[in-house]
Amino acid sequence: MSNAPKVVASTEQFEKTIRSSKIVVASFFTESSDPCRSLSPVYDTLSRALSRPSLITFVTIDKEKNESLAKEHGVTEVPTFLLFRDAAVIDRARGPDPQGLQNLMKKLAFEVDSIGEGEQGEKSASTDSWRGAEVVRGYHDITDQVEVRGCELLNSCQDAGPVNVLFDTSKPSALGNGKASTDTKDWVQSGADDQLLLFMPFQSSIKLHTLQLTSLPPKDQDEVSRPEVIQLYINRPRNMDFSEADDTEPTQTITLDAGDWNSEGTINVSLRYVKFQKTNTLVIYVQKGVDGAEAVRLDRVKIIGDEGLKREMGQLQKIGDGQ
């Protein structure tokens, strides 16, 4: 497969590789080494999961066939793993202990995150989509990290829209001149009462800083309101039911002040950032609407923060734990 480690056969080939890829992980090995053979499947798995064109490249280097390369980089034992960024060594791990490779992969994750922040900033600036409120400085709109196909909404009114409309990048139709459709309403609304349970899985382990909620209930209908109290739960493997949510300590409970909603019907909900550093899934429990309304409505949900490594990169947390 194309993401298998690249075999380095010469110094020239290696020099070309570390200049064409932002990050390079190099494994120095010998064919006769039992520890090298033991770690080889792990290294191969990491390469197939984490390699990205021009960003992350995994290579293998036979120390006995490339003595000059080994000497140049101070490799005296095998296996030795080197981590390069911008053609310079920034970390290394020596010997057969899998913990060394695990620590190196944590360093790799940190480096990729630092690169991703800059790339995401450029992406956010260039994305032509509706904004209900300004994005908090230093963070980005990462709503595209939501795995929409895995989302679930409980107690939704069948006459309103499906869950995916919450992540639409267009202006809500309720604001006028927004995208309107005769087939699908672009908002969701609760059904039996004023509660909703929204489950969202993410494509990566994100750092969640702020929720942007947009709610535009009809001004002439007192029975439909904006959310007033929401409870958040992270890293649940599936959606909760309402009894479970009521009986479980939330990651954070927020009461939304009526005066904090702006003219676009949007509110920035600041979170306790330290609690949301590694968020794989998020459950938003709209616990009640305003003044005991019969139903609550949501038009848009935006996720503000920083994206991390893709979930399939979880192997880097499992090396040395029998994986």
C-alpha positions as a printed NumPy array, in Angstrom:
array([[  0.   ,   0.   ,   0.   ],
       [  1.122,   3.572,  -0.636],
       [  1.186,   4.451,   3.072],
       [  3.6  ,   1.676,   4.023],
       [  7.014,   2.929,   5.216],
       [  9.28 ,   3.981,   2.358],
       [ 12.531,   2.041,   2.102],
       [ 15.546,   4.366,   1.972],
       [ 18.366,   2.998,  -0.167],
       [ 20.738,   5.975,  -0.301],
       [ 21.726,   9.238,   1.361],
       [ 20.491,  11.153,  -1.675],
       [ 17.056,   9.552,  -1.446],
       [ 16.841,  10.336,   2.269],
       [ 17.866,  13.968,   1.804],
       [ 15.184,  14.365,  -0.844],
       [ 12.585,  12.831,   1.471],
       [ 13.249,  15.082,   4.476],
       [ 13.018,  18.137,   2.233],
       [  9.795,  17.125,   0.502],
       [  7.869,  16.178,   3.665],
       [  7.273,  18.535,   6.595],
       [  7.694,  15.715,   9.117],
       [  9.645,  12.475,   8.653],
       [  9.84 ,   9.511,  11.021],
       [ 12.889,   7.321,  10.329],
       [ 13.432,   3.793,  11.658],
       [ 17.013,   2.489,  11.632],
       [ 17.053,  -1.31 ,  11.792],
       [ 19.009,  -4.448,  10.944],
       [ 17.486,  -7.601,   9.542],
       [ 19.156,  -9.768,  12.197],
       [ 17.74 ,  -7.841,  15.183],
       [ 14.908,  -9.526,  17.08 ],
       [ 13.721,  -6.23 ,  18.677],
       [ 13.579,  -4.663,  15.209],
       [ 11.443,  -7.512,  13.92 ],
       [  9.216,  -7.247,  16.992],
       [  8.503,  -3.525,  16.514],
       [  8.269,  -3.664,  12.727],
       [  4.501,  -4.473,  12.597],
       [  3.756,  -1.611,  15.006],
       [  5.803,   0.822,  12.938],
       [  4.088,  -0.369,   9.757],
       [  0.65 ,   0.165,  11.323],
       [  1.573,   3.678,  12.415],
       [  2.818,   4.513,   8.942],
       [ -0.388,   3.344,   7.265],
       [ -2.555,   5.249,   9.763],
       [ -0.65 ,   8.509,  10.074],
       [  1.111,   9.176,   6.761],
       [ -0.075,  12.27 ,   4.904],
       [  1.264,  13.427,   1.528],
       [  3.92 ,  16.117,   1.931],
       [  3.204,  16.338,   5.676],
       [  4.094,  13.053,   7.433],
       [  6.329,  10.373,   5.895],
       [  7.576,   7.177,   7.541],
       [ 10.81 ,   5.598,   6.257],
       [ 12.931,   2.574,   7.114],
       [ 16.732,   2.577,   6.854],
       [ 18.876,  -0.56 ,   7.029],
       [ 21.749,   0.551,   9.271],
       [ 24.203,  -1.976,   7.844],
       [ 23.545,  -0.824,   4.279],
       [ 23.554,   2.896,   5.144],
       [ 26.429,   3.314,   7.6  ],
       [ 27.134,   6.884,   6.514],
       [ 23.552,   7.938,   7.263],
       [ 23.656,   6.171,  10.625],
       [ 26.944,   7.856,  11.533],
       [ 25.73 ,  11.278,  10.403],
       [ 22.729,  11.078,  12.733],
       [ 24.485,   9.416,  15.669],
       [ 22.747,   6.058,  15.339],
       [ 24.773,   3.444,  17.234],
       [ 22.132,   0.867,  18.132],
       [ 18.966,  -0.622,  16.681],
       [ 16.182,  -0.009,  16.619],
       [ 16.571,   3.774,  16.647],
       [ 13.718,   6.061,  15.637],
       [ 14.328,   9.669,  14.604],
       [ 11.705,  12.402,  14.255],
       [ 12.494,  15.154,  11.734],
       [ 10.706,  18.434,  11.176],
       [ 11.827,  20.748,   8.385],
       [ 14.808,  18.428,   7.729],
       [ 16.124,  18.72 ,  11.313],
       [ 16.073,  16.056,  14.047],
       [ 13.77 ,  17.168,  16.871],
       [ 13.474,  13.933,  18.871],
       [ 14.641,  10.317,  18.958],
       [ 13.971,   6.98 ,  20.652],
       [ 16.482,   4.154,  21.069],
       [ 16.258,   0.485,  21.905],
       [ 13.555,  -2.185,  22.026],
       [ 11.277,  -0.601,  24.666],
       [  7.945,   0.265,  22.941],
       [  7.504,   3.146,  25.4  ],
       [ 10.2  ,   5.077,  23.562],
       [  8.303,   4.838,  20.283],
       [  5.081,   5.758,  22.057],
       [  6.671,   8.923,  23.445],
       [  7.996,   9.766,  19.999],
       [  4.485,   9.456,  18.562],
       [  3.173,  11.819,  21.231],
       [  5.772,  14.31 ,  20.079],
       [  4.611,  13.707,  16.503],
       [  1.022,  14.429,  17.546],
       [  2.114,  17.697,  19.153],
       [  3.989,  18.76 ,  16.015],
       [  1.06 ,  17.936,  13.731],
       [ -1.318,  19.844,  16.021],
       [  0.928,  22.91 ,  15.882],
       [  1.001,  22.741,  12.089],
       [ -2.745,  22.112,  11.909],
       [ -3.569,  25.267,  13.871],
       [ -1.986,  27.416,  11.184],
       [ -3.608,  25.477,   8.361],
       [ -7.005,  25.631,  10.038],
       [ -6.688,  29.388,  10.479],
       [ -6.088,  29.806,   6.764],
       [ -8.985,  27.492,   6.012],
       [-11.368,  29.387,   8.289],
       [-10.413,  32.708,   6.766],
       [-11.088,  31.487,   3.252],
       [-14.323,  29.574,   3.891],
       [-17.37 ,  31.361,   2.479],
       [-20.05 ,  30.512,   5.03 ],
       [-22.568,  32.314,   7.175],
       [-21.467,  33.408,  10.624],
       [-23.986,  34.1  ,  13.328],
       [-21.3  ,  35.587,  15.573],
       [-17.597,  36.306,  15.488],
       [-15.267,  33.399,  16.171],
       [-13.312,  33.789,  19.4  ],
       [ -9.844,  35.125,  18.609],
       [ -7.175,  32.448,  18.511],
       [ -9.627,  29.64 ,  17.699],
       [-11.343,  28.378,  14.568],
       [-14.666,  27.151,  13.254],
       [-14.132,  23.367,  13.176],
       [-17.741,  22.348,  12.577],
       [-16.535,  20.375,   9.556],
       [-15.03 ,  17.908,  12.06 ],
       [-18.541,  16.718,  12.984],
       [-19.308,  13.227,  11.631],
       [-22.78 ,  14.214,  10.481],
       [-23.744,  10.66 ,   9.496],
       [-23.188,   9.558,  13.094],
       [-25.25 ,  12.34 ,  14.684],
       [-28.501,  11.56 ,  16.474],
       [-31.241,  13.847,  17.785],
       [-33.81 ,  12.603,  20.291],
       [-37.291,  14.084,  20.803],
       [-37.201,  15.963,  17.511],
       [-40.419,  17.073,  15.877],
       [-41.023,  15.219,  12.623],
       [-42.445,  18.363,  11.049],
       [-39.112,  20.18 ,  11.474],
       [-35.828,  19.444,   9.712],
       [-33.416,  16.509,  10.131],
       [-30.368,  16.71 ,  12.377],
       [-27.947,  17.537,   9.542],
       [-29.518,  20.991,   8.988],
       [-27.891,  22.121,  12.234],
       [-24.492,  22.05 ,  10.533],
       [-25.534,  23.789,   7.321],
       [-23.075,  26.559,   6.448],
       [-25.733,  28.756,   4.824],
       [-27.678,  31.588,   6.422],
       [-30.807,  30.35 ,   8.243],
       [-33.967,  30.948,   6.267],
       [-35.61 ,  32.499,   9.333],
       [-33.312,  35.52 ,   8.968],
       [-34.671,  36.322,   5.526],
       [-32.749,  35.864,   2.267],
       [-31.467,  32.634,   3.714],
       [-31.723,  29.283,   2.011],
       [-35.348,  28.212,   2.004],
       [-36.712,  24.897,   0.814],
       [-40.221,  23.656,   0.288],
       [-39.032,  20.114,   1.027],
       [-36.878,  20.518,   4.146],
       [-37.064,  23.016,   6.978],
       [-33.601,  24.2  ,   7.97 ],
       [-34.071,  24.018,  11.746],
       [-34.905,  21.409,  14.378],
       [-37.526,  21.594,  17.086],
       [-38.419,  19.425,  20.05 ],
       [-41.534,  17.302,  19.935],
       [-43.127,  15.999,  23.132],
       [-41.73 ,  18.724,  25.422],
       [-39.013,  21.384,  25.625],
       [-36.037,  19.001,  25.694],
       [-33.583,  17.803,  23.028],
       [-30.643,  15.381,  23.111],
       [-28.074,  15.865,  20.363],
       [-25.196,  13.387,  19.943],
       [-22.207,  14.451,  17.812],
       [-19.138,  12.312,  17.046],
       [-16.043,  14.03 ,  15.635],
       [-13.579,  13.009,  12.942],
       [-10.714,  13.974,  15.245],
       [-10.071,  14.391,  18.937],
       [-10.831,  18.101,  19.126],
       [-10.07 ,  20.853,  21.622],
       [-13.463,  22.444,  22.177],
       [-13.447,  26.073,  23.334],
       [-16.852,  27.552,  22.425],
       [-20.258,  26.464,  21.197],
       [-22.141,  28.787,  18.866],
       [-25.866,  28.148,  18.997],
       [-28.39 ,  29.832,  16.729],
       [-32.073,  29.758,  17.655],
       [-34.735,  31.727,  15.797],
       [-38.175,  30.826,  17.15 ],
       [-41.132,  32.653,  15.568],
       [-41.727,  35.94 ,  17.365],
       [-45.48 ,  35.384,  17.413],
       [-45.326,  31.92 ,  19.048],
       [-44.668,  31.932,  22.803],
       [-44.913,  28.15 ,  22.962],
       [-41.621,  27.752,  21.028],
       [-38.498,  29.195,  22.655],
       [-34.742,  29.248,  22.65 ],
       [-32.808,  26.902,  24.944],
       [-32.284,  28.243,  28.457],
       [-30.397,  25.443,  30.229],
       [-28.022,  23.065,  28.458],
       [-25.883,  20.253,  29.815],
       [-22.818,  18.927,  27.995],
       [-21.309,  15.446,  28.141],
       [-18.128,  14.42 ,  26.345],
       [-16.698,  11.14 ,  25.085],
       [-19.871,   9.085,  25.416],
       [-19.764,   6.099,  23.023],
       [-23.373,   6.7  ,  21.97 ],
       [-26.271,   9.012,  22.636],
       [-27.844,   9.057,  26.073],
       [-31.526,   8.776,  26.845],
       [-33.209,  11.494,  28.885],
       [-33.271,   9.521,  32.138],
       [-29.589,   8.706,  31.777],
       [-28.757,  12.347,  31.109],
       [-30.719,  13.448,  34.168],
       [-28.897,  10.901,  36.351],
       [-25.367,  11.558,  35.018],
       [-23.039,  14.325,  36.169],
       [-22.49 ,  16.563,  33.121],
       [-19.109,  17.836,  32.009],
       [-20.615,  21.312,  32.243],
       [-24.041,  22.875,  32.83 ],
       [-24.772,  26.298,  31.336],
       [-27.695,  28.653,  31.84 ],
       [-28.072,  30.89 ,  28.797],
       [-28.847,  34.529,  29.522],
       [-31.544,  36.001,  27.284],
       [-29.458,  39.14 ,  26.813],
       [-26.509,  37.233,  25.332],
       [-28.316,  36.261,  22.118],
       [-27.363,  38.687,  19.344],
       [-29.452,  40.121,  16.509],
       [-28.657,  37.047,  14.396],
       [-30.223,  34.808,  17.018],
       [-26.801,  33.445,  17.975],
       [-25.004,  33.027,  21.283],
       [-21.357,  32.239,  22.023],
       [-21.306,  29.674,  24.825],
       [-17.91 ,  29.752,  26.535],
       [-16.792,  26.413,  27.964],
       [-14.349,  25.353,  30.653],
       [-11.641,  24.761,  28.078],
       [ -9.521,  22.518,  30.297],
       [-12.373,  19.974,  30.456],
       [-12.753,  19.761,  26.668],
       [ -9.115,  19.266,  25.58 ],
       [ -9.667,  15.777,  24.145],
       [-13.243,  15.637,  22.918],
       [-14.161,  12.697,  20.679],
       [-17.934,  12.979,  21.027],
       [-20.264,  15.61 ,  22.441],
       [-23.799,  15.318,  23.773],
       [-25.785,  18.559,  24.023],
       [-28.762,  18.127,  26.33 ],
       [-31.217,  21.001,  26.046],
       [-32.644,  20.522,  29.515],
       [-35.287,  23.241,  29.284],
       [-36.531,  26.133,  27.229],
       [-37.427,  29.642,  28.365],
       [-40.273,  30.076,  30.871],
       [-41.545,  26.535,  30.478],
       [-42.166,  26.74 ,  26.744],
       [-43.78 ,  23.76 ,  25.069],
       [-40.911,  23.302,  22.598],
       [-37.366,  24.508,  21.895],
       [-35.837,  25.284,  18.538],
       [-32.276,  25.185,  17.185],
       [-31.302,  26.507,  13.757],
       [-27.514,  26.087,  13.73 ],
       [-24.723,  24.598,  15.847],
       [-21.102,  25.593,  15.3  ],
       [-18.05 ,  24.112,  16.999],
       [-15.215,  26.51 ,  17.845],
       [-11.783,  25.293,  18.926],
       [ -8.871,  23.372,  17.421],
       [ -8.919,  20.068,  15.607],
       [ -6.468,  17.339,  16.54 ],
       [ -5.259,  14.078,  15.028],
       [ -7.756,  11.869,  13.267],
       [ -9.371,   9.198,  15.438],
       [ -7.798,   6.399,  13.43 ],
       [ -4.474,   7.648,  14.774],
       [ -5.321,   6.162,  18.161],
       [ -2.564,   3.606,  17.784],
       [ -0.046,   6.146,  19.003],
       [ -1.732,   6.036,  22.412],
       [ -1.739,   2.238,  22.526],
       [  1.832,   1.27 ,  21.724],
       [  3.258,  -0.617,  24.638],
       [ -0.185,  -1.527,  25.975],
       [ -0.36 ,  -4.835,  24.168],
       [ -1.657,  -3.413,  20.875]])
